[in-house]
C-alpha cells in the first residue's frame, strides 16, 4: 500500500513512521510512505502557499494552486489513490473506516491543512473529508498520523497475532471496549490477578472476558 502525505511540515512524520509497527510495515514492504512538501509547490520566489480570505476575517487560507499541484503530483505516482482531507467539516472517522481503507486495495493521499484552513475549491479534488474528533488542532499532521496508524496496523502481516485486530475495542464501531488484561507478577502491591485467568479453563476465561466488555 502506498500512502502519500501532503504537508507544510513533512519532517514531523519521519520519527513516527520510523518506529514500532509503522516502521515494521515499511521494512517488510507492506506499506510505502511518501512525504510531499507543500512548500515545494508554492508560488513565486517566496514559495507562497497562503493568502487572506475573501470577505475578510482572521488568519490565512491555503491557496488552491499549491495544494492541487501537490495532489496532481501524488496522483502521477498512484493514479488510483484515494484523496483524504482531515477537516472539522468531515464525517467522524471510525474503526469501520480504517478497516474499509485497509481492505480497499487503493493507495492514499492525505492532505494536511494549516492556518485557518483551505480554499474551498480544493475539495473538488478530494474523495473523502474526515474528522477525527470534535476539537480543533493546529494542522492536519496529527490527524494524518492517526489515520495512517489506524490503517497500517490492520494490513496483513503487520500485527503479530492472526486475530490481534479482531479482539480490540470499537469493533464494527461498537462502543464496547476490550476486556481488562494482566501479566506477571500474579500479585503486585496487594493487587492480585483474577483467579479465573490463572486456572487454565479457557471456557471460563472467555466468559469472564465477555463480562468485562
TAGI-V271045 format. One line per field, one symbol per residue. phi: phi as a letter, one per 30 degrees, with the letter a starting at -180 (. if undefined). psi: psi as a letter, one per 40 degrees, with the letter a starting at -180 (. if undefined). burial: 1 if it has 16 or more other ideal C-beta (glycine too) atoms within 10 Angstrom, else 0. A space follows every 50 residues. Layout:
phi = ???
psi = ???
burial = ???
This chain:
phi = .cbcbcadbddddedddcbhdddeddddidbbcbccddeecdcidchdbb adddiikdibcdddeddddddddddddadcddccbdaedddddbeddedd ddcdicdbbcccdbhdkbdededdccdbcbbdldaccdadddeddddded dddcdejdddddcedcbcdidhidddceedbbbdddbbhiccdeeddcci ddddddddddddd
psi = hhhhhhiegddeddddeeibdddddddeedihihhhhdddeiiadefhei iiiieiiiaiihiddddddddddddddgdeihhihhideiihhidddddd ddedeiiihhhhiibeaihdedeeehdhhiheigihidaedddddddddd ddeehhedididedeefiifhfeieiiiiiiiaiidhhfehihhddeeee gdddddddddde.
burial = 11111111110110001000010111000010111101001100000011 00000000001111111111101110010010111110010010101110 11000011111111101110011011001111000000111011111111 11111001100000100000000000000000000000000000001000 0000100110000
